[in-house]
C-alpha cells in the first residue's frame, strides 16, 4: 500500500510536478522558437529560390523571352513553400496561381530583377506569394514533434532521475526511518549505516542520530537508576509509615485526612469511632477536651512552629483512658497548599505508671488508705480552697503490747483492721490517713464539736472490738486516744493545726487508764504561740 504521506511518494509527486512544469515551460519555449525559426527558414528558402531563378528571370526580362520567364516562375511555384509567383516588366507579364493567392489574402514578397549587365538597373519585378499554410503547417508540425520529443526525453530523464534518487536517497532514508521507528529508546539498539553512505550526508545523519540515541540511553539509564532509588526509598518510607507504632495522619487545613497509617486506624477503632475522612477541625472529635486542642495548636501554628502536648482521647467501649502525646507540624507545599502532619504517641501506659507512682507516694501500702505524705497534700489542698474541716489525730492504745506479745504480723492485722473501721465509719466526704506507726488522722468536713463526736463515736465503737490472736482465748482490745483541732477556727497554719491536735491527743492519752471514756479531747489554741496562727 502506497503511503501518500511518505517521503518517497511526496518526493516523486513533487519531482513529477516540477518536471511537468519545467517540461511544459521548456516545450512551449522551444515550440515558439522552433516555429519562429521555421518561418524564418521558410523566408530564407524563398530568397534562396529566387536567387536560384533570379538569373533566368534577369535574362528573360532582358531578352523579353516569355518562355524563360515562365520557366523561372514555374520553377518557383514548384516549391511547396511558394503558393504563387509572377514576373512583370514593360515587355512581358507572367503569373502562376496569383489569383488564388490574392483570394487568400497572401501578401507577396517583391524581388527586383536586375539588368544582367548593369546591376544598378532593374528590368522587372518578381512577386512571390509564400505558401503560408504550408509553411505554418510545417513549422507547427516540426515544433510539435520537437515538443513531443522533449516531453518524451523529459519523461525518460525524470523516471531515471526518480529511480536514481529513490535508490540513492529515498530508499536509504526510508530504511533509516524504519530502523529508527523500530528502536526502543533507552536500549543499545542503533541504526545501521546504509551501504555506500558511510561518508555521505545520510551516513553523517545516521552517525549523529546514533550519538543522540547513545545520550538518550545514558539518560534513560540514569533516570531508571534514579527511579529505582526513588521506588526503593518510597517502599522503605511507606513501610516505615505503615508499620509505625505511632498513629500518623496528613490532613488539610479543613480537616480532610489525605493520608493515614494503620496505627491511626487502630487508634480510632480503639476509642469506638468509625473510620472516616473527617474528624473535624484538628481531629477534635477524637479528644475528650476539643477546646484544648483548638486553643494550643493554632497558637503554635501561628508562629510557624510545631505543636506538642499531652491530651486525653475519648474513652472507648471499655472506658479505658487513652492518653496521647500529640505532635503537629504545619507543612506547606511548593504550590503554597497547607497541610498538617499529626502524630499520636500512646502514653497511656506511662500515664498509668505515673498515676500508680503517685498513688504509691500518697497511699499506705499496708492499709490502702492515705499515708502521711498524701494526708499533708490533702490538708494543704483543703486549706488552699478555704474549706473548713476538723483534723482528728488518733493514737492507738495497747498496740505496742500486741506487737511485743503476738508479733508484727498481729500488729499489722490490727492496723489493717483499724484502717477498715476508719474508712467504713466515716462519711464519704471525710478522709482517713495513716499518719505513721499506730497514729491515724481523720479529715472531717465538720466545724463543730458535736459533729466530730458523732463520727468519732462510731469509729471508736468499731475500733474497740476484741481480737483473738494465736488461739488465745483471752481477747485483746485496742483503744484510741483522739485529739481534734478545727481549721481555720483554731489555726490557719498546717503545722500549728497538727500540733494542736497532737497536744489534745496526748491529753486524751493521759486518760486512757483513769478515764478511758474521755478518749476525745478538743484542742485549746490559747496555749500556743500566737505567731503560729498566722
HUURGI-V23237 format. One record per residue. RES is the residue in three letters. PHI is phi in degrees with one decimal (999 if undefined). OMEGA is omega as a letter, one per 20 degrees, with the letter a starting at -180 (none if undefined). D_CENTER is the distance of its C-alpha to the mean C-alpha in Angstrom with 1 decimal. Layout:
BEGIN
((RES PHI OMEGA D_CENTER) (RES PHI OMEGA D_CENTER))
END
This chain:
BEGIN
((UNK 999 a 45.0) (UNK -80.0 r 45.0) (UNK -88.1 a 41.6) (UNK -69.7 r 42.5) (UNK -95.9 a 39.3) (UNK -73.0 a 40.1) (UNK -62.1 a 41.3) (UNK -62.6 a 44.7) (UNK -64.6 a 45.4) (UNK -65.9 r 44.3) (UNK -66.2 r 46.3) (UNK -63.3 r 49.3) (UNK -62.5 r 49.1) (UNK -64.8 a 48.8) (UNK -64.5 r 51.6) (UNK -64.0 a 53.9) (UNK -63.7 r 53.2) (UNK -64.4 a 53.9) (UNK -64.1 r 56.9) (UNK -62.1 r 58.3) (UNK -64.0 a 57.9) (UNK -65.3 a 59.6) (UNK -64.4 a 62.2) (UNK -63.3 r 62.9) (UNK -64.1 a 63.2) (UNK -65.6 a 65.3) (UNK -62.5 r 67.5) (UNK -63.6 r 68.1) (UNK -64.3 r 69.0) (UNK -66.4 r 71.3) (UNK -62.0 a 72.8) (UNK -64.5 a 73.8) (UNK -62.8 a 75.1) (UNK -61.9 r 77.0) (UNK -60.4 a 78.5) (UNK -62.9 r 79.6) (UNK -62.4 r 81.0) (UNK -65.9 r 82.9) (UNK -63.7 r 84.4) (UNK -62.0 a 85.4) (UNK -62.4 r 86.7) (UNK -64.8 r 88.7) (UNK -61.5 r 90.3) (UNK -64.2 r 91.0) (UNK -63.9 r 92.6) (UNK -61.9 r 94.8) (UNK -64.1 r 95.9) (UNK -64.4 r 96.7) (UNK -63.5 r 98.6) (UNK -64.5 a 100.6) (UNK -63.1 r 101.4) (UNK -69.3 a 102.5) (UNK -99.9 a 105.0) (UNK -60.2 a 105.6) (UNK -64.1 r 108.7) (UNK -64.9 r 110.2) (UNK -65.1 a 109.6) (UNK -66.4 r 111.1) (UNK -65.6 a 114.3) (UNK -64.0 r 114.4) (UNK -72.0 a 114.3) (UNK -67.7 a 116.8) (UNK -87.8 a 119.2) (UNK 55.7 a 118.3) (UNK -95.3 a 117.9) (UNK -69.8 a 116.2) (UNK -63.9 r 115.6) (UNK -64.2 r 113.7) (UNK -62.6 r 111.7) (UNK -61.8 a 110.9) (UNK -60.9 r 110.0) (UNK -64.8 a 107.6) (UNK -65.6 a 106.0) (UNK -62.1 r 105.8) (UNK -61.8 r 104.3) (UNK -65.0 a 101.5) (UNK -70.8 r 100.8) (UNK -61.9 r 100.5) (UNK -70.0 r 97.2) (UNK -66.2 a 94.3) (UNK -82.2 a 92.8) (UNK -117.5 a 95.9) (UNK -83.8 a 96.6) (UNK -153.1 r 100.0) (UNK -157.3 r 102.3) (UNK -147.9 r 105.5) (UNK -130.5 a 108.0) (UNK -136.7 r 110.1) (UNK -139.0 a 113.0) (UNK -68.4 a 116.1) (UNK -106.3 a 118.0) (UNK -146.8 r 115.6) (UNK -151.9 r 112.6) (UNK -145.7 r 110.6) (UNK -142.5 r 107.3) (UNK -138.6 r 105.3) (UNK 61.7 a 102.6) (UNK -64.3 a 102.4) (UNK -60.5 r 102.7) (UNK -62.7 a 99.6) (UNK -66.0 r 97.6) (UNK -63.7 r 98.6) (UNK -62.9 r 97.6) (UNK -82.7 r 94.2) (UNK 78.6 a 93.9) (UNK -82.5 r 93.8) (UNK -84.2 a 94.7) (UNK -82.7 r 97.0) (UNK -98.8 a 96.8) (UNK -102.5 r 100.0) (UNK -121.5 r 101.7) (UNK -82.2 r 104.9) (UNK -92.0 a 107.6) (UNK -84.5 r 109.2) (UNK -63.6 a 112.8) (UNK -64.8 a 113.3) (UNK -117.0 r 115.3) (UNK -120.6 a 114.1) (UNK -60.9 a 110.3) (UNK -73.8 a 110.1) (UNK -106.8 r 112.0) (UNK -99.0 a 110.4) (UNK -106.2 a 112.5) (UNK -161.6 r 110.2) (UNK -136.7 r 106.6) (UNK -111.6 r 104.5) (UNK -100.6 r 101.8) (UNK -112.9 r 99.2) (UNK -100.6 a 96.9) (UNK -62.5 r 93.6) (UNK -85.1 a 92.4) (UNK -63.7 r 89.0) (UNK -61.5 a 88.1) (UNK -68.9 a 88.6) (UNK -61.6 a 87.1) (UNK -66.0 r 83.9) (UNK -60.6 r 83.7) (UNK -65.1 r 84.0) (UNK -62.5 r 81.5) (UNK -66.4 a 79.0) (UNK -63.4 a 79.6) (UNK -65.7 r 79.1) (UNK -63.8 r 76.1) (UNK -64.0 r 74.5) (UNK -59.9 r 75.4) (UNK -62.7 r 73.8) (UNK -63.7 r 70.7) (UNK -61.3 r 70.5) (UNK -60.7 r 71.0) (UNK -65.9 r 68.2) (UNK -59.8 a 65.9) (UNK -63.5 a 66.7) (UNK -63.1 r 66.3) (UNK -63.6 r 63.0) (UNK -62.1 r 61.8) (UNK -63.0 r 62.9) (UNK -61.2 a 61.4) (UNK -62.8 r 58.1) (UNK -62.9 r 58.0) (UNK -62.0 r 58.8) (UNK -63.1 r 56.2) (UNK -65.1 r 53.6) (UNK -64.2 a 54.5) (UNK -63.1 a 54.4) (UNK -62.6 a 51.2) (UNK -62.9 a 49.6) (UNK -76.3 a 50.8) (UNK -90.9 a 50.1) (UNK -115.5 a 46.9) (UNK -66.7 a 45.4) (UNK -59.3 r 45.8) (UNK -60.3 r 44.3) (UNK -64.0 r 41.4) (UNK -64.3 r 40.8) (UNK -63.8 r 41.0) (UNK -62.2 r 38.5) (UNK -63.2 r 36.2) (UNK -64.6 r 36.5) (UNK -62.8 r 36.0) (UNK -65.6 a 32.8) (UNK -67.0 a 31.6) (UNK -83.1 a 32.3) (UNK -77.1 r 30.6) (UNK -89.9 a 27.3) (UNK -57.4 r 25.1) (UNK 92.3 r 24.8) (UNK -98.9 a 28.1) (UNK -86.4 r 31.6) (UNK -66.7 r 32.9) (UNK -137.0 a 34.7) (UNK -90.7 r 36.8) (UNK -78.2 r 40.6) (UNK -73.1 r 42.7) (UNK -60.1 r 45.0) (UNK -59.2 r 48.7) (UNK 65.5 a 50.6) (UNK -123.8 a 47.5) (UNK -60.1 a 47.0) (UNK -109.4 a 47.9) (UNK -88.7 r 47.1) (UNK -62.6 r 44.2) (UNK -65.6 r 42.7) (UNK -62.1 r 43.0) (UNK -63.4 r 41.4) (UNK -63.3 r 38.5) (UNK -63.5 r 38.1) (UNK -61.7 r 38.3) (UNK -64.0 r 35.6) (UNK -64.0 r 33.4) (UNK -64.6 r 33.9) (UNK -63.3 r 33.0) (UNK -63.9 r 29.8) (UNK -63.1 r 29.1) (UNK -62.9 r 29.9) (UNK -67.0 r 27.4) (UNK -63.7 r 24.8) (UNK -61.9 r 25.8) (UNK -63.7 r 25.6) (UNK -67.3 r 22.1) (UNK -61.5 a 21.1) (UNK -62.4 r 22.9) (UNK -65.2 r 21.1) (UNK -66.2 r 17.6) (UNK -64.3 r 18.9) (UNK -65.6 r 20.2) (UNK -64.4 r 17.1) (UNK -65.0 r 15.1) (UNK -64.0 r 17.9) (UNK -64.9 r 17.9) (UNK -65.2 r 14.2) (UNK -63.4 r 15.0) (UNK -62.3 r 18.2) (UNK -66.1 r 16.8) (UNK -61.6 r 14.2) (UNK -62.9 a 17.3) (UNK -65.8 r 19.3) (UNK -65.3 r 17.0) (UNK -65.3 r 16.6) (UNK -62.5 r 20.4) (UNK -63.4 a 21.0) (UNK -71.0 a 19.0) (UNK -67.2 a 20.5) (UNK -99.5 r 23.9) (UNK -64.6 r 24.1) (UNK -74.8 r 27.3) (UNK -86.8 r 25.9) (UNK -69.1 a 24.2) (UNK -136.7 r 20.7) (UNK -134.4 r 18.4) (UNK -119.3 a 15.3) (UNK -133.9 r 16.1) (UNK -82.0 r 15.6) (UNK -62.4 a 18.5) (UNK -83.1 r 20.0) (UNK 93.8 r 20.3) (UNK -77.2 a 17.9) (UNK -80.4 r 17.0) (UNK -91.4 a 13.4) (UNK -150.2 r 14.4) (UNK -146.9 r 17.9) (UNK -108.1 a 20.0) (UNK -64.1 a 23.3) (UNK -61.5 r 25.4) (UNK -69.0 r 24.2) (UNK -61.7 r 25.1) (UNK -61.5 a 28.5) (UNK -66.4 r 29.1) (UNK -62.9 r 28.6) (UNK -65.5 a 30.9) (UNK -63.4 a 33.3) (UNK -94.3 r 33.9) (UNK 84.2 r 34.5) (UNK -103.3 r 31.5) (UNK -87.0 a 29.6) (UNK -74.7 r 25.9) (UNK -154.6 a 23.8) (UNK -90.5 a 20.6) (UNK -141.0 r 22.4) (UNK -119.1 r 25.3) (UNK 84.8 a 25.8) (UNK -62.3 r 25.0) (UNK 54.9 r 24.3) (UNK 58.2 a 25.2) (UNK -61.2 a 28.8) (UNK -66.3 a 30.0) (UNK -83.2 a 30.0) (UNK -102.9 r 32.4) (UNK -70.4 r 36.2) (UNK -123.4 a 36.2) (UNK -61.5 a 33.0) (UNK -62.3 a 34.7) (UNK -64.3 r 34.5) (UNK -65.8 a 30.7) (UNK -70.5 r 30.3) (UNK -96.5 a 32.6) (UNK -77.1 a 31.6) (UNK -69.1 r 27.8) (UNK -59.0 r 27.4) (UNK -63.3 r 30.0) (UNK -70.5 a 28.1) (UNK -64.2 a 24.8) (UNK -63.5 r 26.8) (UNK -94.2 a 27.6) (UNK 57.9 r 24.0) (UNK -118.7 r 25.3) (UNK -80.5 a 24.6) (UNK -109.1 r 27.0) (UNK -144.8 a 29.1) (UNK 177.1 r 32.0) (UNK -110.2 a 34.0) (UNK -132.6 r 33.9) (UNK -100.1 r 35.7) (UNK -83.9 r 33.8) (UNK -62.3 a 35.6) (UNK -77.4 r 38.1) (UNK -82.9 a 37.6) (UNK -64.1 a 40.3) (UNK -87.1 r 42.2) (UNK 61.5 r 42.3) (UNK -77.9 a 41.2) (UNK -70.9 r 39.8) (UNK -117.4 r 36.3) (UNK -107.0 r 35.5) (UNK -130.0 r 32.1) (UNK -93.6 a 31.1) (UNK -99.9 r 28.0) (UNK -123.9 a 25.6) (UNK -121.5 a 23.0) (UNK -125.5 r 20.6) (UNK -78.1 r 18.7) (UNK -125.7 r 15.2) (UNK -122.2 a 13.8) (UNK -77.6 r 10.3) (UNK -63.4 r 10.4) (UNK -86.5 r 10.2) (UNK 84.1 r 13.2) (UNK -80.4 a 12.2) (UNK -105.5 r 14.5) (UNK -129.8 r 14.5) (UNK -125.1 r 17.4) (UNK -101.4 a 17.8) (UNK -121.4 a 21.2) (UNK -119.3 r 23.2) (UNK -112.0 r 26.6) (UNK -107.4 a 29.2) (UNK -70.3 a 32.2) (UNK -114.1 a 35.3) (UNK -60.4 a 37.7) (UNK -62.9 r 39.7) (UNK -64.3 r 40.1) (UNK -61.2 a 41.0) (UNK -64.8 r 43.6) (UNK -63.2 r 45.0) (UNK -64.4 r 45.3) (UNK -64.3 r 47.0) (UNK -64.3 r 49.3) (UNK -62.5 r 50.1) (UNK -64.4 r 50.9) (UNK -64.6 r 53.1) (UNK -62.3 a 54.8) (UNK -75.4 a 55.4) (UNK -107.3 a 56.9) (UNK -121.0 a 58.6) (UNK -83.1 a 61.6) (UNK -68.0 a 60.9) (UNK -81.5 a 64.5) (UNK -100.6 r 64.9) (UNK 82.9 r 61.4) (UNK -97.6 a 62.2) (UNK -56.1 r 61.1) (UNK -92.6 a 62.4) (UNK -63.4 r 63.7) (UNK -61.8 r 60.4) (UNK -66.4 r 58.9) (UNK -65.2 r 62.0) (UNK -64.9 r 62.0) (UNK -62.6 r 58.4) (UNK -65.4 r 59.5) (UNK -61.6 r 62.5) (UNK -63.4 a 60.3) (UNK -66.2 r 57.9) (UNK -63.9 r 60.8) (UNK -66.0 a 62.2) (UNK -63.1 a 59.0) (UNK -89.2 r 58.7) (UNK 77.7 r 62.4) (UNK -74.7 r 63.5) (UNK -92.0 a 67.2) (UNK -156.4 r 68.1) (UNK -113.2 r 70.9) (UNK -96.3 a 70.5) (UNK -108.3 r 72.7) (UNK -103.4 a 73.6) (UNK -118.2 r 75.1) (UNK -125.0 a 77.0) (UNK -77.7 r 78.3) (UNK -102.4 r 82.0) (UNK 88.9 a 83.1) (UNK -69.4 a 79.7) (UNK -62.3 r 81.0) (UNK -64.9 r 83.8) (UNK -61.3 r 81.4) (UNK -60.2 a 79.5) (UNK -68.8 a 82.7) (UNK -87.9 a 84.4) (UNK -106.6 r 81.7) (UNK 95.7 a 78.9) (UNK -70.6 r 75.4) (UNK -62.2 r 74.1) (UNK -65.4 r 76.5) (UNK -61.4 r 75.6) (UNK -62.9 r 71.9) (UNK -64.0 r 73.0) (UNK -64.3 a 74.8) (UNK -63.1 r 71.9) (UNK -65.5 r 69.6) (UNK -63.7 r 72.1) (UNK -62.3 a 72.7) (UNK -62.1 r 68.9) (UNK -65.0 r 68.7) (UNK -65.6 r 71.6) (UNK -59.8 a 70.1) (UNK -68.0 a 66.8) (UNK -79.8 a 68.6) (UNK -88.8 a 71.2) (UNK -83.8 a 69.2) (UNK -81.3 a 67.2) (UNK -66.1 a 63.5) (UNK -83.7 a 63.2) (UNK -96.8 a 65.1) (UNK -132.7 r 63.9) (UNK -106.9 a 65.7) (UNK -135.2 r 65.3) (UNK -86.9 a 66.9) (UNK -79.9 a 68.0) (UNK 143.6 a 69.2) (UNK 59.4 r 71.9) (UNK -105.9 r 73.9) (UNK -101.5 r 72.9) (UNK -130.3 r 70.7) (UNK -129.2 r 69.4) (UNK -114.0 r 68.9) (UNK -106.1 a 66.9) (UNK -103.8 r 68.4) (UNK -77.4 a 67.3) (UNK -147.1 a 70.9) (UNK -119.4 a 72.8) (UNK -129.4 a 76.4) (UNK -68.1 a 78.6) (UNK -63.4 r 79.4) (UNK -63.8 r 75.8) (UNK -67.0 a 75.6) (UNK -62.4 r 78.8) (UNK -62.7 a 77.7) (UNK -69.3 a 74.6) (UNK -66.3 r 76.4) (UNK -62.3 r 79.3) (UNK -63.5 a 77.0) (UNK -63.8 a 75.4) (UNK -62.8 r 78.9) (UNK -62.6 a 80.0) (UNK -75.9 a 77.1) (UNK -70.5 a 77.4) (UNK -83.2 r 81.2) (UNK -66.1 a 81.1) (UNK -74.3 r 82.9) (UNK -111.5 r 81.4) (UNK -127.2 a 82.9) (UNK -100.4 r 81.8) (UNK 50.4 r 82.8) (UNK 59.1 r 85.1) (UNK -73.3 a 87.1) (UNK -79.9 r 89.3) (UNK -85.3 a 89.6) (UNK -70.3 r 86.8) (UNK -112.9 a 84.8) (UNK -123.4 r 83.8) (UNK -110.0 r 81.6) (UNK -123.3 a 81.8) (UNK -140.4 r 79.9) (UNK -111.3 a 80.7) (UNK -128.0 r 78.5) (UNK -117.3 a 78.0) (UNK -127.5 r 76.1) (UNK -132.6 a 74.7) (UNK -101.8 r 73.0) (UNK -112.1 j 70.0) (UNK -98.0 a 70.2) (UNK -59.0 a 73.8) (UNK -93.1 r 75.2) (UNK -169.5 r 72.5) (UNK -100.6 a 69.0) (UNK -100.2 a 68.7) (UNK -61.2 a 67.3) (UNK -63.3 r 69.5) (UNK -64.8 a 72.5) (UNK -62.6 r 71.8) (UNK -67.1 r 71.6) (UNK -63.1 r 74.8) (UNK -62.8 r 76.6) (UNK -65.3 a 75.7) (UNK -67.5 r 76.7) (UNK -63.1 a 80.1) (UNK -63.3 a 80.7) (UNK -63.1 r 79.7) (UNK -68.7 r 82.2) (UNK -63.7 r 84.9) (UNK -66.3 a 84.3) (UNK -65.5 r 84.3) (UNK -70.1 a 87.8) (UNK -97.2 a 88.9) (UNK -62.5 a 87.6) (UNK -100.2 a 91.1) (UNK -75.5 a 93.4) (UNK -142.3 a 91.4) (UNK -60.8 a 88.6) (UNK -76.5 r 87.9) (UNK -91.2 a 87.1) (UNK -83.0 a 83.8) (UNK -117.5 r 81.8) (UNK -125.5 r 82.3) (UNK -90.3 a 80.4) (UNK -67.4 r 79.8) (UNK -120.7 a 81.9) (UNK -66.5 a 79.8) (UNK -63.2 a 82.9) (UNK -77.4 a 83.5) (UNK -97.7 r 80.4) (UNK -64.2 a 79.7) (UNK -60.8 a 78.5) (UNK -64.1 a 75.9) (UNK -72.1 a 74.0) (UNK -87.1 a 73.5) (UNK -74.7 none 71.3))
END
